[in-house]
Amino acid sequence: DSLVNEYVLYPKMSALSEVSVNDGKNTYTFSLSTAQKTKTDDNGSESTITTTTVKNGKTEIELATFSGFYENLTMVELADTKSDSKNGSPVLTVTYKYSTDTVSYYKSDSNRYVAVVNGRVAGHAYQSKVNTAVKQASSVAANK
């Protein structure tokens, strides 16, 4: 048996420069920048503060708003690793830019999608987080 990740694809947010989300109707492109600042206190102890900024075009998105959405994009659990064919257009496509990974979800049975990572079928994913991400895409892009 080989080791299989329980999530379709879970990139670390601080490693990304961009996330593009197509919800089947519109594409939303979020640019991410992460900065680290190191401070030294009076005792010589260093601490590092990491700040992430997210924008959709010129609109800055609240990190708390984006973080919940990002969790729904990345914490999609695989229901199984069975091979299946992808049919029609994906209900959701997410492209992560650091190198580039693309995850697409295609309709399958009543409560699962076929998860495809970089053109390769990864298995079936439960619909709940994917459906939530599809519903959230436009409101997060508007910082709502």
Backbone as CSV, one residue per row, in Angstrom:
resi,resn,N_x,N_y,N_z,CA_x,CA_y,CA_z,C_x,C_y,C_z
1,ASP,0.828,-1.194,0.000,0.000,0.000,0.000,0.867,1.249,0.000
2,SER,0.462,2.217,-0.803,1.191,3.477,-0.819,0.497,4.470,0.106
3,LEU,1.236,5.437,0.562,0.662,6.472,1.402,-0.107,7.453,0.533
4,VAL,-1.312,7.784,0.949,-2.166,8.683,0.194,-2.571,9.825,1.111
5,ASN,-2.475,11.038,0.614,-2.898,12.190,1.374,-4.411,12.156,1.523
6,GLU,-4.931,12.563,2.678,-6.377,12.558,2.849,-7.048,13.744,2.155
7,TYR,-6.274,14.761,1.787,-6.821,15.927,1.091,-6.392,15.895,-0.368
8,VAL,-7.217,16.488,-1.241,-6.910,16.506,-2.667,-5.593,17.233,-2.903
9,LEU,-5.456,18.455,-2.397,-4.209,19.216,-2.469,-4.285,20.285,-1.386
10,TYR,-3.254,20.380,-0.545,-3.273,21.297,0.593,-1.986,22.107,0.649
11,PRO,-1.846,23.102,-0.249,-0.641,23.933,-0.207,-0.686,24.928,0.958
12,LYS,0.475,25.208,1.495,0.593,26.169,2.594,0.340,27.574,2.044
13,MET,-0.541,28.321,2.676,-0.921,29.642,2.176,0.282,30.575,2.044
14,SER,1.205,30.531,2.984,2.342,31.450,2.949,3.298,31.162,1.794
15,ALA,3.176,30.005,1.153,4.040,29.654,0.015,3.483,30.159,-1.309
16,LEU,2.255,30.667,-1.304,1.578,31.046,-2.548,1.754,32.519,-2.893
17,SER,1.787,32.795,-4.179,1.759,34.183,-4.638,0.401,34.520,-5.246
18,GLU,-0.351,33.486,-5.653,-1.639,33.734,-6.298,-2.517,32.494,-6.225
19,VAL,-3.829,32.720,-6.095,-4.822,31.648,-6.165,-5.910,32.129,-7.106
20,SER,-6.160,31.374,-8.176,-7.254,31.682,-9.094,-8.341,30.651,-8.898
21,VAL,-9.575,31.136,-8.781,-10.711,30.267,-8.525,-11.760,30.506,-9.605
22,ASN,-12.119,29.451,-10.324,-13.216,29.526,-11.281,-14.346,28.699,-10.719
23,ASP,-15.479,29.361,-10.438,-16.621,28.686,-9.819,-17.614,28.148,-10.843
24,GLY,-17.157,28.014,-12.087,-18.033,27.532,-13.151,-18.664,28.662,-13.928
25,LYS,-18.629,29.881,-13.377,-19.200,31.053,-14.042,-18.175,32.175,-14.181
26,ASN,-17.451,32.434,-13.097,-16.502,33.547,-13.054,-15.161,33.077,-12.512
27,THR,-14.115,33.824,-12.869,-12.788,33.557,-12.332,-12.395,34.704,-11.416
28,TYR,-11.936,34.362,-10.226,-11.487,35.327,-9.234,-10.017,35.046,-8.973
29,THR,-9.189,36.089,-9.073,-7.750,35.918,-8.870,-7.336,36.696,-7.634
30,PHE,-6.807,35.974,-6.677,-6.364,36.552,-5.417,-4.843,36.550,-5.382
31,SER,-4.247,37.725,-5.182,-2.787,37.785,-5.033,-2.478,37.788,-3.545
32,LEU,-1.451,37.024,-3.188,-1.063,36.898,-1.788,0.378,37.335,-1.629
33,SER,0.641,38.088,-0.584,2.021,38.426,-0.259,2.211,38.206,1.237
34,THR,3.318,37.594,1.566,3.621,37.285,2.954,4.938,37.954,3.322
35,ALA,4.915,38.683,4.434,6.127,39.364,4.907,6.423,38.908,6.329
36,GLN,7.704,38.761,6.611,8.122,38.399,7.956,8.951,39.526,8.542
37,LYS,8.683,39.819,9.800,9.422,40.863,10.499,9.945,40.267,11.799
38,THR,11.245,40.386,12.006,11.869,39.843,13.219,12.158,40.989,14.187
39,LYS,11.750,40.774,15.437,11.996,41.769,16.483,12.844,41.131,17.567
40,THR,13.702,41.922,18.167,14.519,41.466,19.294,14.123,42.278,20.519
41,ASP,13.761,41.570,21.579,13.364,42.289,22.800,14.603,42.688,23.611
42,ASP,14.390,43.323,24.751,15.476,43.823,25.599,16.381,42.708,26.124
43,ASN,15.867,41.485,26.181,16.658,40.353,26.674,17.412,39.651,25.549
44,GLY,17.271,40.133,24.321,17.962,39.534,23.178,17.198,38.387,22.526
45,SER,15.969,38.146,22.981,15.149,37.077,22.380,14.488,37.595,21.110
46,GLU,14.590,36.782,20.067,13.978,37.166,18.788,12.603,36.534,18.644
47,SER,11.705,37.285,18.015,10.396,36.755,17.652,10.097,37.211,16.222
48,THR,9.414,36.369,15.500,9.090,36.672,14.113,7.588,36.785,13.951
49,ILE,7.176,37.859,13.311,5.763,38.083,13.020,5.588,37.936,11.514
50,THR,4.631,37.086,11.117,4.331,36.889,9.701,3.008,37.553,9.379
51,THR,3.003,38.366,8.336,1.802,39.064,7.908,1.490,38.679,6.470
52,THR,0.258,38.259,6.222,-0.170,37.904,4.875,-1.222,38.904,4.418
53,THR,-1.041,39.411,3.207,-1.988,40.340,2.605,-2.601,39.667,1.387
54,VAL,-3.927,39.774,1.257,-4.645,39.166,0.135,-5.403,40.265,-0.590
55,LYS,-5.282,40.267,-1.927,-6.000,41.249,-2.743,-6.690,40.562,-3.901
56,ASN,-7.840,41.093,-4.267,-8.539,40.724,-5.490,-8.525,41.997,-6.328
57,GLY,-7.602,42.048,-7.296,-7.391,43.304,-8.020,-6.803,44.313,-7.060
58,LYS,-7.454,45.468,-6.917,-6.975,46.498,-5.994,-7.647,46.411,-4.632
59,THR,-8.634,45.520,-4.501,-9.375,45.391,-3.247,-8.650,44.464,-2.289
60,GLU,-8.309,44.987,-1.112,-7.694,44.138,-0.097,-8.788,43.333,0.598
61,ILE,-8.548,42.046,0.724,-9.507,41.131,1.337,-9.065,40.876,2.779
62,GLU,-10.009,40.938,3.706,-9.678,40.655,5.097,-9.136,39.236,5.195
63,LEU,-8.035,39.075,5.905,-7.397,37.772,6.016,-8.340,36.745,6.635
64,ALA,-9.126,37.135,7.621,-10.062,36.192,8.252,-11.101,35.704,7.245
65,THR,-11.575,36.581,6.390,-12.547,36.212,5.356,-11.922,35.243,4.373
66,PHE,-10.717,35.562,3.915,-10.047,34.706,2.942,-9.637,33.369,3.554
67,SER,-9.202,33.382,4.799,-8.732,32.150,5.444,-9.817,31.082,5.515
68,GLY,-11.035,31.472,5.839,-12.147,30.512,5.872,-12.434,29.942,4.500
69,PHE,-12.393,30.796,3.492,-12.584,30.382,2.109,-11.451,29.450,1.677
70,TYR,-10.225,29.815,2.009,-9.051,29.016,1.650,-9.134,27.626,2.283
71,GLU,-9.632,27.566,3.495,-9.794,26.269,4.147,-10.751,25.390,3.349
72,ASN,-11.845,25.973,2.863,-12.788,25.194,2.056,-12.183,24.776,0.724
73,LEU,-11.283,25.575,0.167,-10.621,25.209,-1.085,-9.627,24.073,-0.893
74,THR,-8.907,24.099,0.213,-7.772,23.184,0.371,-8.039,21.976,1.257
75,MET,-9.041,22.021,2.080,-9.287,20.904,2.991,-10.384,19.983,2.470
76,VAL,-10.440,19.832,1.147,-11.392,18.919,0.523,-10.835,17.505,0.690
77,GLU,-11.563,16.678,1.421,-11.101,15.323,1.701,-11.422,14.381,0.553
78,LEU,-10.479,13.501,0.269,-10.724,12.445,-0.704,-11.613,11.388,-0.056
79,ALA,-12.670,11.006,-0.756,-13.542,9.941,-0.283,-12.916,8.585,-0.583
80,ASP,-12.183,8.514,-1.690,-11.481,7.297,-2.086,-10.469,7.677,-3.156
81,THR,-9.692,6.720,-3.592,-8.691,6.979,-4.639,-8.991,6.173,-5.894
82,LYS,-10.263,5.875,-6.096,-10.672,5.118,-7.280,-10.555,5.985,-8.520
83,SER,-10.109,5.397,-9.589,-10.011,6.106,-10.860,-11.410,6.243,-11.459
84,ASP,-11.658,7.346,-12.096,-12.951,7.605,-12.717,-12.702,8.538,-13.884
85,SER,-13.666,8.644,-14.780,-13.499,9.570,-15.893,-14.150,10.898,-15.524
86,LYS,-13.556,11.969,-16.024,-14.123,13.290,-15.781,-15.028,13.615,-16.960
87,ASN,-16.211,14.103,-16.669,-17.196,14.406,-17.707,-17.658,15.843,-17.603
88,GLY,-17.825,16.502,-18.748,-18.346,17.859,-18.768,-17.345,18.876,-18.275
89,SER,-17.872,19.992,-17.816,-17.048,21.082,-17.298,-16.921,20.946,-15.786
90,PRO,-15.785,21.363,-15.239,-15.641,21.272,-13.778,-16.580,22.242,-13.069
91,VAL,-17.044,21.866,-11.879,-17.860,22.759,-11.069,-16.987,23.773,-10.341
92,LEU,-15.710,23.436,-10.152,-14.766,24.335,-9.486,-13.370,23.989,-9.970
93,THR,-12.598,25.023,-10.305,-11.187,24.845,-10.646,-10.384,25.851,-9.839
94,VAL,-9.342,25.367,-9.168,-8.489,26.222,-8.346,-7.061,26.068,-8.840
95,THR,-6.410,27.194,-9.179,-5.015,27.171,-9.613,-4.177,27.884,-8.563
96,TYR,-3.207,27.151,-8.020,-2.313,27.697,-6.998,-1.010,28.064,-7.678
97,LYS,-0.548,29.303,-7.470,0.690,29.738,-8.112,1.803,29.841,-7.073
98,TYR,2.766,29.034,-7.179,4.054,29.040,-6.475,4.981,28.391,-7.456
99,SER,4.832,27.180,-7.748,5.060,26.619,-9.057,3.629,26.710,-9.553
100,THR,3.020,25.786,-10.131,1.590,25.868,-10.408,0.973,24.497,-10.258
101,ASP,-0.079,24.428,-9.477,-0.895,23.234,-9.347,-2.322,23.633,-9.651
102,THR,-3.021,22.804,-10.394,-4.420,23.057,-10.701,-5.245,21.863,-10.251
103,VAL,-6.301,22.160,-9.503,-7.228,21.142,-9.038,-8.594,21.461,-9.624
104,SER,-9.214,20.470,-10.260,-10.566,20.625,-10.800,-11.449,19.536,-10.235
105,TYR,-12.720,19.869,-10.052,-13.693,18.915,-9.522,-14.808,18.757,-10.541
106,TYR,-15.117,17.514,-10.874,-16.141,17.190,-11.864,-17.251,16.388,-11.195
107,LYS,-18.499,16.606,-11.653,-19.622,15.865,-11.095,-19.412,14.375,-11.277
108,SER,-19.798,13.612,-10.246,-19.700,12.159,-10.302,-21.033,11.594,-9.839
109,ASP,-21.093,11.084,-8.609,-22.371,10.581,-8.117,-23.017,11.619,-7.206
110,SER,-24.026,11.228,-6.472,-24.848,12.182,-5.728,-24.124,12.982,-4.650
111,ASN,-23.055,12.452,-4.053,-22.390,13.222,-3.001,-20.876,13.314,-3.180
112,ARG,-20.395,13.047,-4.394,-18.949,13.092,-4.644,-18.646,13.761,-5.980
113,TYR,-17.427,14.280,-6.046,-16.886,14.809,-7.294,-15.641,14.012,-7.648
114,VAL,-15.313,13.957,-8.928,-14.036,13.405,-9.356,-13.019,14.525,-9.169
115,ALA,-11.979,14.297,-8.377,-10.935,15.287,-8.114,-9.775,15.024,-9.069
116,VAL,-9.368,16.066,-9.810,-8.288,15.956,-10.786,-7.201,16.964,-10.411
117,VAL,-5.982,16.477,-10.169,-4.850,17.339,-9.817,-3.863,17.314,-10.977
118,ASN,-3.637,18.485,-11.567,-2.699,18.619,-12.693,-2.989,17.603,-13.798
119,GLY,-4.284,17.434,-14.099,-4.695,16.555,-15.188,-4.795,15.087,-14.828
120,ARG,-4.421,14.709,-13.600,-4.453,13.308,-13.178,-5.566,13.104,-12.156
121,VAL,-6.408,12.105,-12.388,-7.482,11.808,-11.446,-6.874,11.341,-10.123
122,ALA,-7.227,12.055,-9.034,-6.723,11.709,-7.704,-7.694,10.797,-6.970
123,GLY,-8.954,10.789,-7.391,-9.982,9.981,-6.740,-11.259,10.781,-6.626
124,HIS,-12.112,10.350,-5.720,-13.375,11.050,-5.485,-13.250,11.924,-4.243
125,ALA,-13.861,13.091,-4.291,-13.878,14.004,-3.147,-15.321,14.242,-2.728
126,TYR,-15.522,14.422,-1.420,-16.853,14.763,-0.939,-17.235,16.151,-1.433
127,GLN,-18.509,16.361,-1.705,-18.974,17.611,-2.306,-19.061,18.788,-1.327
128,SER,-19.180,18.563,-0.039,-19.533,19.635,0.890,-18.605,20.848,0.834
129,LYS,-17.297,20.688,0.983,-16.386,21.843,0.973,-16.292,22.462,-0.418
130,VAL,-16.340,21.635,-1.453,-16.301,22.158,-2.825,-17.517,23.037,-3.060
131,ASN,-18.700,22.554,-2.695,-19.919,23.339,-2.880,-19.883,24.627,-2.069
132,THR,-19.345,24.559,-0.860,-19.224,25.768,-0.035,-18.271,26.761,-0.693
133,ALA,-17.141,26.279,-1.227,-16.178,27.167,-1.898,-16.793,27.814,-3.129
134,VAL,-17.583,27.056,-3.893,-18.254,27.619,-5.066,-19.173,28.752,-4.633
135,LYS,-19.926,28.541,-3.568,-20.854,29.574,-3.065,-20.121,30.785,-2.513
136,GLN,-18.927,30.573,-1.908,-18.185,31.663,-1.272,-17.382,32.515,-2.250
137,ALA,-17.018,31.999,-3.393,-16.048,32.658,-4.280,-16.396,34.104,-4.566
138,SER,-17.603,34.390,-4.993,-17.942,35.773,-5.368,-17.996,36.707,-4.170
139,SER,-18.494,36.244,-3.026,-18.569,37.137,-1.864,-17.180,37.407,-1.280
140,VAL,-16.296,36.422,-1.276,-14.933,36.652,-0.794,-14.208,37.613,-1.726
141,ALA,-14.415,37.460,-3.032,-13.780,38.373,-3.993,-14.231,39.817,-3.782
142,ALA,-15.447,39.974,-3.272,-15.978,41.318,-2.986,-15.685,41.746,-1.545
143,ASN,-14.903,40.924,-0.813,-14.545,41.179,0.586,-15.778,41.259,1.472
144,LYS,-16.729,40.366,1.235,-17.953,40.326,2.054,-17.946,39.114,2.949
